[in-house]
Amino acid sequence: MPGIAIVGGIAIGFALGLTGGGGGIFAVPLLVYGLKLPAREAVGVSLAAVGTTALLGALGRLHQGQADLRTGLIFALAGMIGAPLGSRLSALLPESMLLVLFSGLMLVVAVRMWNASRRNLANAQFVCQRDESGRPTLGPRCIALLSALGLSTGVLSGMFGVGGGFVIVPALVLLGGLSIHVAVATSLLVIFLISISGVTSYVLGGGSISWALTGLFTLGGVVGMQFGSRLSARVSGPVLQRVFAAAMVAVACFVVVKSLA
């Protein structure tokens, strides 16, 4: 079990470092089918491990000035409100239904991400207007949009044990107008803050978390994050989006087959 947990953590960290999301997307199936955890316990462990790994990645990106701190905090504060709501919804669903819904979510996001990778954003009109440096100016409409998306991301995070990077990154790119690499860095900060809210809600609601297992996942995640971050700097945005989308489709199909079986 320790070996599987560390290898799984490396995969999660690699996904986070490369795309700014995807950690929870891959963590939950691995915990359920690889380590035989109940789905709801997998949600708690995933949130804790992904959140901690994202924090370590975010600190490095913040130090380098890559993350958009203002945009990230607006998104995260709304997400921290939504995470407890998602945690309560999760407790009302049968585990088999939770996994099927999880795989459906992955497929929807994968299709949107793939389509986004084929668009030319050079002359796109974004909801959030950009200043001369290319970052959102955060007018009232932009703040309202980011808050609404953050709230939705928080609900998904608490419900499925995901950090929400697969929603955050496309939202920041397609609606906020951030470059893919700035969006990835900002996403890591948001994932950490939303995960805090989700884990707290999960524990206060009576959920149990194996902290030893979480530690092993985080250890692997730190290693994987380094590889993912270095590769991310060398790969173009559209390629990152397509790799992310293809990986999600593969995992979603696996979850559906196992759930039906």
Helices and strands as residue ranges (DSSP letters): H 2-19, H 23-29, I 30-34, H 39-63, H 69-91, H 95-117, H 140-160, H 165-174, H 180-204, H 211-232, H 237-260
